[in-house]
Amino acid sequence: MIKLYKELRNWDILNKYFEDINICHIKVGNKERTFCKCGKVYTSVVKKCEICGNENFIEFYIDSWNLRRKYFPQLITRVYTETVGNILNVYSGSLHIDIPSEEIVQFKEEITKLCEIGPNEAKAMGYINDIFNVVNIIKKEYKYYSSYKDIFEKLPSEFHTTNNLISLINASNKYIQFSTNPDVVKHPIFYFTMITSPKVSHMLEETQDLDQLLDKLNLPKEFFPYIDRVITELRQTYEHLCPQTFEDYMNLKDEYKKILFREFEQRVLTAYELKVLSTRIYNLQGLTTVDYIEYGRLGESKKVFISKKDLELLPEFLKENLILYGKNTIDNFLERINILRQLKKPINKNTLNTRNFKTLCIMKNLTEDQGFSKEKIEAFIDWLEVSPLKAASLLKNRRKMTKKQMEEFLKEVGEA
């Protein structure tokens, strides 16, 4: 005769989660029980009831440690809805096994209300985790979803959350002028940023006029057509759109603005790289005489002596090198000036040119440090990009090449 765990209660709760289950094996510590919905109880694993033939089987396990602590963790979670009038109520339920006495095992359900959504207003009872696909359930059951569908589904998939849908419903009815402005809704990421980001959403309490909002954001007008891209690229580096984003850019000289915007427009620079460069250039453009400027990575920084005349070369340097060095272009500019000063070379457009600068560095390394002849080095540099292996063959020894040897080398490379 079975004395412990001889009855399983609340099959109806189990069937909310597993609809057709009618025979259930539960191991409680070291005790085995298989309960059939017909009332038969077995003390071993049985997958088909010998009395009634039930065989839709499921099994659960409660370890001894949890049993002693009377801790019964959730087994599975579900999300469901109830409609009362025009209000859609959304709940989550979690299934647990409970042991109220030595004789009884029972299922119980813990229910949490997630949100309630009306035609013009929605309320979340806390942050909603969409791991259980809550938003898709709401989209299916919420009869007013069509009013918000267009803008919500234009968003990238990572924005498709219940919390964002609730924000959209509330903002669409609270900020009607902003939410119906065609210049706003064609930029859905900007729209959602404005209604959900604590850094900027408060601005909508002051005005819903787009031009006034752009002024409050310090957003240059030329960037607005790219605003969704700007926000996306900032988010990729854990930055956020705020009034400080373009503050340094707005204070740049027009020449620098044109260069940076052109490179951003052509996708040479991201919004984050433009922000970084704007700050670096802004800190330099105020130089009136000469000064030591620090550059390089934290912990590896260097100082270089910079004059106002040196900075006159920066715009042209940016045009030629932003595509190569991106946000590190300013460091590259300062590093070249530093090296040119060490080499006691003039600092001008010609020596800052990437090819010419590399040539100077190669000349220094091969003449001062390695002792190669000037003619051999010049030939090496000329042919390095054309035929690297042939060019490298010049450096097998330090002997000066005769005129005939040089002619034969050039002929050989030219035929390669």
Buried (B, 14 or more C-beta within 10 A) or exposed (E): EEEBBBBBBBBEBBBBBBEEBBBBBBBBBEBBBBBBBEEBBBEEEBEEBEEBEBEBBBEBEBEEEBBEEEEBEEBEBBBEBEEEEEBBBBBBBBBBBBBEEEEBBBBBBEEEBBBBBBBEEBEBEEEBEBEBEBBEBBBEBBEBBEBBEEBBEBBEEEBBBBBBBBBBBBBBBBBEEBBEBEEBBEBBBBBBBBBBBEBBBEBBEEBBEBEEBBBBBBBEEEBBEBBBBBBBBBBEEEBBBBBEBBBBBEBBEEEBBBBBBEBBEEEBBBBBBBBBBBBBBBEBBEBEEEBEBEBBEEEEEBEBEBEEEBBEBBBEBBEEBBEEBBBBBBBBBBBBBBBBBEBEBEBBEEBBBBEBBEBBBBBBEBBEEEEBBEEBBBBBBEBBEEBEEBBEBBEEEEEEBEEEEBEEBBEEBEEE
